[in-house]
């Protein structure tokens, strides 16, 4: 099938997002300020004034002078927690003594602190001293950075166990270290771990590494990068090396058609140059990667010679190749500070406005061209008083000598209405396609992939529609200062072929209610989620994990396998 019709559809979505960005510009939808009406707003009298003094205070998790936290367990938690070091906070400040004060810079500093450090909140506040000098106070509030113990997650009729320890703020230095032992329902137990330092040894370099000995995907990775630390930064570079392996499975519904084990070595180098105004950026990017992949112990679970030959052709084989890529992005760097979107009381920095990205890849070995890939995406997030609308479309096409090998597209939307202080109404929907010339289905529908109350691999296909609605309740109750809420939900989804008629009576449904507990000073805004779902197929089921089932910019479920 020619990719031209899909390219035209993608162009229509890009045009639609561009029209929205002109009809509803981010400056007006954000009410001129990134803060929601219930949060603080800027005082224009400080704009442009010279900064005479900067005061930085990294606070512990709980203010025990407040009656809410004047309990022994909070005092003990503070005692055993290492507060973020002041120099770690100072390294993220985008202003210095002698600079003119700028509210946009102050808000960007707050966002960077919340995003990059293990903290609950950050505030930059200008003040006039008695002698007329200007003081800028920077205050951060830590979260409990050690996460450990045993996790039990039940979703899609399967129960997964893990024993883990994670330290997000090692010795107060904002270094992430993780180690876990995981036992999945359909896999052998495995060990994994990682390390991440956003400013290695105090320098503007990011270092990260990770390892896992999982059967389905084991790896050893090391990456070094000079990222974009502020909106004024123009250049970023990164490089990584990795050794990976595992098992590649080919499925059709619940039937495994075949599998192969693979080992590969990878090297990657990439860079980005960004230019434009402070809030509207254009980026040009490029990269090179080298892959050496070997397969072994290939098996086909079919007695038909014709099927076996087709399945073998679909499984990855030995290959050495390199990939060159280039891209062009447009981003609208405007943000809104909100609450009760996907968290409870924690501030959520929501990117509003238009984003468009285009990218092209070419993969070759020494003898021939393996494939070309073209990727594109567009999204627009509109904020209005009390609500959010988010629409997006993205696609990827793989071709060899003009013949399409694979087409993968996603169109999705989100709608949130949070004006009542006790409830947020949330809707989501997506249409995903993953069409390949090889046998087997890439998209999965089930309890972990958009349809609560169903088995993990209930159905597979090349086109999946998922819709859902949640009423998220915030009654103001607390357990040990952790907000407690609930949710009522309905999920609807189906798998269908390209020329099959779209009928709502063919959808699979589930309904239910859930409990949400949000220890946000421990979980960084991810609530504990316990859902009770009912479906005609499986009756009542229970699932328990962390994070909302779907969120504004992503899902807590994945619909695409390899």
C-alpha positions as CSV (number, residue, x, y, z in Angstrom):
1,X,0.0,0.0,0.0
2,X,1.3,3.4,-0.9
3,X,2.2,5.7,2.1
4,X,0.9,8.8,0.2
5,X,-2.7,8.7,1.6
6,X,-1.3,8.4,5.1
7,X,1.1,11.3,4.5
8,X,-1.8,13.4,3.3
9,X,-3.7,12.5,6.5
10,X,-0.7,13.4,8.6
11,X,-0.4,16.7,6.7
12,X,-4.1,17.5,7.5
13,X,-3.4,16.9,11.2
14,X,-0.4,19.2,11.1
15,X,-2.4,21.9,9.4
16,X,-5.2,21.4,11.9
17,X,-2.8,21.9,14.8
18,X,-1.2,24.9,13.1
19,X,-4.7,26.5,12.7
20,X,-5.5,25.8,16.4
21,X,-2.2,27.5,17.4
22,X,-3.2,30.6,15.5
23,X,-6.9,30.7,16.7
24,X,-6.0,29.9,20.3
25,X,-2.4,31.2,20.9
26,X,-0.7,29.9,24.0
27,X,-0.2,33.5,25.3
28,X,-3.9,34.0,25.8
29,X,-4.9,30.4,26.8
30,X,-2.3,30.5,29.5
31,X,-3.8,33.8,30.8
32,X,-0.4,35.5,30.2
33,X,1.2,33.6,33.2
34,X,2.2,30.0,33.5
35,X,0.5,29.8,37.0
36,X,-3.0,28.5,37.3
37,X,-5.4,31.0,39.0
38,X,-5.3,29.2,42.3
39,X,-1.5,29.5,42.4
40,X,0.7,32.6,42.9
41,X,1.0,35.2,40.0
42,X,3.8,37.5,39.2
43,X,4.3,41.0,40.5
44,X,5.4,43.1,37.5
45,X,7.1,45.7,39.8
46,X,10.1,43.3,40.1
47,X,10.6,42.9,36.3
48,X,13.9,44.2,35.2
49,X,15.1,45.1,38.7
50,X,18.8,44.3,39.5
51,X,19.3,41.2,41.6
52,X,21.4,42.2,44.7
53,X,21.3,39.0,46.7
54,X,20.3,35.4,46.1
55,X,19.3,33.1,49.0
56,X,19.0,29.4,48.5
57,X,17.2,27.1,51.0
58,X,16.9,23.4,50.4
59,X,14.3,22.2,52.9
60,X,13.6,18.8,54.3
61,X,10.5,16.9,53.4
62,X,8.2,17.8,56.2
63,X,7.8,21.1,58.1
64,X,7.3,19.7,61.6
65,X,6.4,23.3,62.8
66,X,3.1,22.8,61.0
67,X,0.5,20.9,63.0
68,X,-0.2,18.5,60.0
69,X,3.4,17.2,60.1
70,X,4.0,17.6,63.9
71,X,4.1,13.8,64.4
72,X,6.9,11.4,65.4
73,X,6.9,9.5,62.0
74,X,7.5,12.7,60.1
75,X,10.3,13.8,62.4
76,X,11.9,10.3,62.0
77,X,11.5,10.5,58.2
78,X,13.3,13.9,58.2
79,X,16.1,12.6,60.4
80,X,16.8,9.6,58.1
81,X,16.6,11.7,54.8
82,X,19.6,13.5,53.3
83,X,18.4,16.9,52.2
84,X,19.5,18.0,48.7
85,X,22.8,19.9,49.0
86,X,22.6,23.6,48.4
87,X,25.2,23.6,45.6
88,X,23.1,21.1,43.7
89,X,20.2,23.6,43.8
90,X,22.5,26.5,42.9
91,X,23.7,24.7,39.8
92,X,20.2,24.8,38.3
93,X,19.7,28.6,38.8
94,X,19.5,30.5,35.5
95,X,20.2,33.9,37.1
96,X,23.0,35.4,39.1
97,X,23.7,38.5,41.2
98,X,23.8,41.6,39.0
99,X,21.3,40.2,36.5
100,X,18.0,42.0,35.8
101,X,15.2,39.9,37.3
102,X,13.0,38.2,34.7
103,X,9.8,36.3,35.6
104,X,10.1,33.9,32.6
105,X,13.6,33.0,33.8
106,X,12.3,32.5,37.4
107,X,9.5,30.2,36.2
108,X,11.9,28.2,34.0
109,X,14.2,27.7,37.0
110,X,11.3,26.4,39.0
111,X,10.4,23.9,36.3
112,X,13.9,22.8,35.9
113,X,14.3,22.2,39.6
114,X,11.0,20.2,39.8
115,X,11.9,18.1,36.7
116,X,15.6,17.4,37.4
117,X,15.8,17.1,41.2
118,X,14.1,14.8,43.7
119,X,11.9,17.5,45.1
120,X,8.3,18.0,45.8
121,X,8.2,21.7,44.8
122,X,10.4,24.7,44.1
123,X,9.6,28.4,44.3
124,X,11.6,31.5,43.2
125,X,10.3,34.6,45.1
126,X,11.7,38.2,44.7
127,X,11.6,40.5,47.8
128,X,12.5,44.1,48.6
129,X,14.7,44.4,51.7
130,X,14.4,47.3,54.1
131,X,17.4,49.1,52.6
132,X,15.9,48.9,49.1
133,X,18.0,46.1,47.8
134,X,16.4,43.2,45.9
135,X,16.6,39.7,47.3
136,X,15.6,36.6,45.3
137,X,14.7,33.6,47.5
138,X,14.9,30.1,46.1
139,X,13.2,27.5,48.2
140,X,13.0,23.8,47.4
141,X,11.1,21.1,49.4
142,X,12.5,17.5,49.2
143,X,10.7,14.3,48.7
144,X,11.6,11.0,50.3
145,X,14.2,9.7,47.8
146,X,14.6,6.1,48.9
147,X,12.1,3.7,47.5
148,X,12.5,0.0,48.4
149,X,10.7,-3.1,49.3
150,X,8.5,-5.6,47.4
151,X,6.1,-4.5,44.7
152,X,3.1,-6.6,43.6
153,X,1.4,-5.5,40.4
154,X,-1.7,-7.2,39.1
155,X,-3.0,-6.2,35.7
156,X,-4.5,-8.2,32.8
157,X,-4.9,-11.3,34.9
158,X,-1.2,-11.6,35.7
159,X,0.7,-10.8,38.8
160,X,4.3,-9.5,38.7
161,X,6.6,-9.3,41.7
162,X,9.7,-7.3,42.3
163,X,12.1,-6.6,45.1
164,X,13.9,-3.3,44.6
165,X,15.7,-0.4,46.0
166,X,15.9,3.0,44.4
167,X,17.7,6.1,45.6
168,X,16.9,9.2,43.6
169,X,19.1,11.6,45.6
170,X,22.2,9.7,46.6
171,X,23.9,11.6,49.5
172,X,21.9,14.7,48.5
173,X,23.8,14.8,45.2
174,X,20.8,14.3,42.9
175,X,22.2,11.0,41.6
176,X,19.9,8.1,40.8
177,X,20.8,4.5,41.7
178,X,18.5,1.6,41.2
179,X,18.7,-2.2,41.8
180,X,15.9,-4.7,41.5
181,X,15.0,-8.4,41.3
182,X,11.8,-9.0,39.2
183,X,9.7,-12.1,38.7
184,X,7.2,-11.7,35.9
185,X,4.3,-14.0,35.2
186,X,5.5,-15.1,31.8
187,X,9.3,-14.6,32.1
188,X,12.2,-15.9,34.2
189,X,13.3,-13.8,37.2
190,X,15.9,-11.2,36.4
191,X,18.1,-8.5,38.0
192,X,18.4,-4.9,36.7
193,X,19.9,-1.7,37.8
194,X,20.8,1.8,36.6
195,X,22.8,5.0,37.5
196,X,22.0,8.6,36.4
197,X,23.8,11.9,37.1
198,X,22.4,15.0,35.4
199,X,25.6,17.0,36.2
200,X,28.4,14.5,36.6
201,X,31.1,15.6,39.1
202,X,29.5,19.1,39.0
203,X,30.1,19.6,35.3
204,X,27.5,20.1,32.5
205,X,27.6,16.5,31.4
206,X,25.0,13.8,31.9
207,X,26.2,10.3,32.6
208,X,23.9,7.3,32.7
209,X,24.3,3.5,32.7
210,X,22.0,0.5,33.0
211,X,22.1,-3.2,33.0
212,X,19.6,-6.1,33.0
213,X,19.9,-9.9,32.6
214,X,16.3,-10.4,31.6
215,X,15.6,-13.2,29.1
216,X,13.3,-11.2,26.9
217,X,15.7,-8.2,26.9
218,X,19.1,-8.0,28.6
219,X,21.5,-5.1,28.2
220,X,24.5,-3.2,29.4
221,X,24.5,0.5,28.5
222,X,26.6,3.6,29.0
223,X,25.7,7.0,27.8
224,X,27.3,10.5,28.0
225,X,25.6,13.7,26.9
226,X,25.8,17.5,27.0
227,X,22.0,18.2,27.1
228,X,20.1,21.4,26.8
229,X,20.0,22.8,30.3
230,X,17.9,25.9,29.6
231,X,15.8,27.5,26.8
232,X,18.8,29.7,25.9
233,X,21.1,26.7,25.2
234,X,21.5,26.0,21.5
235,X,23.7,22.9,21.2
236,X,23.4,19.4,22.6
237,X,25.5,16.3,21.9
238,X,25.3,12.7,23.1
239,X,27.0,9.3,22.6
240,X,26.3,5.9,23.9
241,X,27.5,2.3,23.6
242,X,25.5,-0.8,24.5
243,X,25.4,-4.5,24.3
244,X,21.9,-6.0,24.2
245,X,20.3,-9.4,23.8
246,X,17.1,-11.3,24.4
247,X,14.3,-13.2,22.8
248,X,12.1,-11.8,20.0
249,X,8.6,-13.3,19.9
250,X,6.2,-13.3,17.0
251,X,2.5,-13.6,18.0
252,X,-0.9,-13.8,16.5
253,X,-3.5,-13.2,19.2
254,X,-2.6,-15.6,22.0
255,X,-0.6,-18.0,19.6
256,X,3.1,-17.7,19.5
257,X,4.2,-18.3,16.0
258,X,8.0,-18.4,16.6
259,X,10.9,-16.8,18.4
260,X,14.6,-16.2,18.1
261,X,17.3,-15.2,20.5
262,X,19.6,-12.3,19.5
263,X,22.7,-10.5,20.6
264,X,23.7,-7.1,19.4
265,X,26.3,-4.4,19.9
266,X,25.4,-0.7,19.3
267,X,27.2,2.6,19.1
268,X,25.4,5.9,18.7
269,X,26.4,9.5,18.2
270,X,23.9,12.4,17.9
271,X,23.7,16.2,18.1
272,X,21.1,19.0,18.0
273,X,21.3,22.7,17.1
274,X,18.4,24.9,18.3
275,X,17.5,28.5,17.3
276,X,14.6,30.9,17.4
277,X,12.9,33.1,20.0
278,X,12.8,32.2,23.7
279,X,9.4,30.5,23.5
280,X,9.4,29.3,19.8
281,X,12.2,27.0,18.8
282,X,13.4,25.3,15.7
283,X,15.8,22.5,16.0
284,X,18.0,20.7,13.5
285,X,19.3,17.3,14.6
286,X,21.4,14.5,13.2
287,X,22.9,11.2,14.3
288,X,24.8,8.1,13.4
289,X,24.4,4.6,14.8
290,X,26.2,1.3,14.2
291,X,24.6,-2.1,15.0
292,X,26.1,-5.6,14.9
293,X,23.2,-8.1,15.4
294,X,23.5,-11.9,15.7
295,X,20.6,-14.4,16.1
296,X,20.6,-18.0,17.4
297,X,18.3,-20.8,18.6
298,X,15.5,-19.8,16.2
299,X,12.3,-21.8,16.6
300,X,9.0,-21.9,14.5
301,X,5.9,-23.3,16.1
302,X,4.1,-24.4,13.0
303,X,3.9,-27.6,11.0
304,X,3.1,-25.9,7.7
305,X,6.2,-25.5,5.5
306,X,4.7,-22.4,3.9
307,X,4.0,-20.7,7.3
308,X,7.4,-21.8,8.6
309,X,9.2,-20.1,5.7
310,X,7.2,-16.9,6.1
311,X,7.7,-16.9,9.9
312,X,11.4,-17.4,9.5
313,X,11.6,-14.4,7.2
314,X,9.8,-12.3,9.8
315,X,12.3,-13.1,12.6
316,X,15.5,-11.0,12.8
317,X,18.7,-12.6,11.5
318,X,22.4,-11.8,11.4
319,X,23.1,-8.2,10.3
320,X,25.8,-5.5,10.5
321,X,24.6,-2.1,9.4
322,X,24.8,1.6,10.2
323,X,22.0,4.2,10.3
324,X,22.2,7.9,9.4
325,X,19.4,10.2,10.4
326,X,18.4,13.9,10.3
327,X,15.5,15.8,11.8
328,X,13.7,19.1,12.0
329,X,11.6,20.1,15.0
330,X,9.4,23.1,15.9
331,X,8.4,23.5,19.6
332,X,6.3,26.0,21.4
333,X,8.1,26.3,24.8
334,X,5.2,27.6,26.9
335,X,4.0,26.0,30.1
336,X,1.1,26.0,32.5
337,X,1.3,25.1,36.2
338,X,-1.7,23.0,37.1
339,X,-3.0,20.6,39.7
340,X,-5.4,17.6,39.7
341,X,-4.6,16.6,36.2
342,X,-2.7,13.3,36.8
343,X,-1.6,14.0,40.3
344,X,-3.3,15.4,43.4
345,X,-1.7,18.4,45.1
346,X,1.7,18.3,43.4
347,X,2.2,21.0,40.7
348,X,2.2,19.6,37.2
349,X,4.2,21.6,34.5
350,X,2.1,21.2,31.4
351,X,3.5,22.1,28.0
352,X,0.9,24.1,25.9
353,X,1.0,25.0,22.3
354,X,2.2,23.4,19.0
355,X,4.9,20.9,18.5
356,X,5.9,19.4,15.1
357,X,8.7,17.0,14.3
358,X,10.1,15.4,11.1
359,X,12.8,12.9,10.8
360,X,14.4,10.7,8.1
361,X,16.6,7.6,8.5
362,X,18.6,5.5,6.1
363,X,20.1,2.2,7.1
364,X,22.8,0.5,5.0
365,X,25.4,-2.2,5.2
366,X,28.5,-2.6,3.0
367,X,26.6,-4.0,0.1
368,X,23.2,-2.4,-0.1
369,X,20.6,-0.1,1.2
370,X,18.5,-1.9,3.9
371,X,15.7,0.6,4.4
372,X,14.6,4.2,4.6
373,X,12.4,5.4,7.4
374,X,10.4,8.6,7.6
375,X,8.9,9.7,10.9
376,X,6.7,12.7,11.7
377,X,4.5,13.9,14.5
378,X,2.4,16.9,15.5
379,X,0.6,17.8,18.7
380,X,-1.3,20.7,20.2
381,X,-2.2,21.3,23.8
382,X,-4.9,23.9,24.5
383,X,-5.5,25.2,28.0
384,X,-8.6,27.1,28.8
385,X,-10.0,28.1,32.3
386,X,-10.7,24.8,34.1
387,X,-9.7,22.5,31.2
388,X,-7.2,21.0,28.8
389,X,-7.5,19.6,25.3
390,X,-4.6,17.7,23.8
391,X,-4.5,16.2,20.2
392,X,-1.6,14.5,18.5
393,X,-0.8,12.4,15.5
394,X,2.5,10.6,14.7
395,X,3.6,8.2,12.0
396,X,6.5,6.2,10.8
397,X,7.1,4.5,7.5
398,X,9.8,2.0,6.6
399,X,10.5,1.5,2.9
400,X,13.0,-0.5,0.8
401,X,13.5,0.5,-2.9
402,X,10.1,2.2,-2.8
403,X,8.2,-0.8,-1.3
404,X,6.6,-0.3,2.0
405,X,7.9,-2.7,4.7
406,X,6.0,-1.3,7.7
407,X,3.6,1.5,8.6
408,X,3.0,2.7,12.1
409,X,0.6,5.5,13.0
410,X,-1.1,6.8,16.1
411,X,-3.8,9.5,16.5
412,X,-4.9,10.4,20.0
413,X,-6.7,12.9,22.1
414,X,-7.1,13.8,25.7
415,X,-9.6,16.0,27.5
416,X,-9.5,17.1,31.1
417,X,-12.0,19.3,33.0
418,X,-10.8,20.1,36.5
419,X,-12.6,23.3,37.6
420,X,-14.6,21.7,40.5
421,X,-12.1,21.4,43.3
422,X,-13.3,17.9,44.2
423,X,-13.3,16.2,40.8
424,X,-11.5,15.9,37.4
425,X,-13.2,14.5,34.4
426,X,-10.8,12.8,32.0
427,X,-11.4,11.3,28.5
428,X,-8.9,9.7,26.2
429,X,-8.9,7.9,22.9
430,X,-6.5,6.6,20.3
431,X,-6.4,4.9,17.0
432,X,-3.1,2.9,16.4
433,X,-2.0,1.1,13.3
434,X,1.0,-1.1,12.8
435,X,0.9,-2.8,9.4
436,X,3.7,-5.0,8.3
437,X,4.4,-7.2,5.3
438,X,5.5,-10.0,7.6
439,X,3.1,-12.4,9.5
440,X,2.3,-11.8,13.1
441,X,0.6,-8.9,14.9
442,X,2.4,-6.0,16.6
443,X,-0.5,-4.4,18.5
444,X,-1.8,-6.0,21.7
445,X,-5.1,-5.4,23.4
446,X,-5.8,-6.5,26.9
447,X,-5.6,-5.6,30.6
448,X,-2.2,-3.9,30.3
449,X,-2.9,-2.2,27.0
450,X,-6.1,-0.2,27.4
451,X,-8.8,-2.5,28.5
452,X,-9.0,-3.1,32.3
453,X,-10.5,-6.4,33.4
454,X,-9.2,-8.4,30.4
455,X,-6.2,-10.8,30.1
456,X,-2.9,-9.3,29.1
457,X,-2.9,-10.7,25.6
458,X,-6.6,-10.8,24.9
459,X,-6.3,-9.9,21.2
460,X,-3.7,-8.8,18.8
461,X,-4.0,-7.1,15.4
462,X,-2.7,-4.4,13.1
463,X,-5.3,-1.7,14.1
464,X,-6.5,-1.0,17.6
465,X,-9.0,1.6,18.9
466,X,-9.0,2.4,22.6
467,X,-11.3,4.8,24.4
468,X,-11.8,5.5,28.1
469,X,-13.3,7.9,30.6
470,X,-12.5,8.5,34.2
471,X,-14.1,10.5,36.9
472,X,-11.3,11.2,39.4
473,X,-12.5,12.2,42.8
474,X,-10.7,14.3,45.3
475,X,-12.8,14.3,48.5
476,X,-10.1,15.9,50.7
477,X,-9.4,12.8,52.8
478,X,-5.9,11.9,54.0
479,X,-4.1,8.9,55.5
480,X,-1.0,10.1,57.3
481,X,-1.1,13.3,55.3
482,X,-1.3,11.3,52.0
483,X,-4.4,12.5,49.9
484,X,-6.9,9.7,49.2
485,X,-9.3,9.7,46.3
486,X,-11.2,7.5,44.0
487,X,-12.2,7.0,40.4
488,X,-15.1,5.7,38.3
489,X,-14.1,4.5,34.9
490,X,-15.2,2.9,31.6
491,X,-12.9,1.4,29.0
492,X,-13.9,0.5,25.4
493,X,-11.6,-1.0,22.8
494,X,-11.5,-3.3,19.8
495,X,-9.2,-4.7,17.2
496,X,-10.3,-4.5,13.6
497,X,-9.1,-4.9,10.0
498,X,-8.6,-2.1,7.6
499,X,-11.8,-2.6,5.5
500,X,-13.9,-3.8,8.4
501,X,-16.8,-1.5,9.3
502,X,-16.5,0.6,12.4
503,X,-19.4,-0.3,14.7
504,X,-19.7,0.5,18.4
505,X,-21.5,-2.7,19.1
506,X,-18.3,-4.6,18.3
507,X,-16.4,-2.9,21.1
508,X,-15.3,-4.8,24.2
509,X,-16.3,-2.9,27.4
510,X,-15.3,-2.8,31.1
511,X,-16.5,-0.6,33.9
512,X,-15.4,-0.2,37.4
513,X,-14.2,1.9,40.3
514,X,-10.8,2.4,41.9
515,X,-9.0,3.7,44.9
516,X,-6.2,6.3,44.6
517,X,-3.7,7.0,47.4
518,X,-1.1,9.8,46.7
519,X,1.9,9.9,49.0
520,X,3.3,12.6,46.8
521,X,6.2,13.5,49.1
522,X,7.3,9.9,48.6
523,X,6.1,8.9,45.1
524,X,6.9,12.1,43.1
525,X,3.2,12.5,42.1
526,X,2.5,8.9,41.0
527,X,-0.6,7.7,43.0
528,X,-1.1,4.2,44.1
529,X,-3.8,2.8,41.9
530,X,-6.2,-0.1,42.8
531,X,-8.9,-0.8,40.3
532,X,-11.9,-3.1,40.4
533,X,-13.1,-3.8,36.8
534,X,-16.1,-5.8,35.5
535,X,-16.4,-7.2,32.0
536,X,-18.8,-9.8,30.4
537,X,-15.8,-11.9,29.5
538,X,-14.0,-12.2,32.8
539,X,-16.4,-10.9,35.5
540,X,-14.8,-8.9,38.3
541,X,-11.0,-8.5,38.4
542,X,-8.6,-6.4,40.5
543,X,-5.4,-4.6,39.4
544,X,-2.9,-2.7,41.6
545,X,0.1,-0.6,40.5
546,X,1.2,3.0,40.6
547,X,0.4,5.9,38.2
548,X,-2.8,6.8,36.5
549,X,-4.0,4.3,33.8
550,X,-3.7,7.0,31.3
551,X,-2.1,10.4,31.6
552,X,-2.0,13.7,29.6
553,X,1.0,13.0,27.4
554,X,1.4,9.2,27.7
555,X,-0.3,6.0,28.8
556,X,0.5,3.8,31.7
557,X,0.0,1.0,29.1
558,X,1.9,0.2,25.9
559,X,0.0,-0.9,22.8
560,X,3.0,-1.8,20.6
561,X,5.4,-4.7,21.0
562,X,8.7,-4.8,19.1
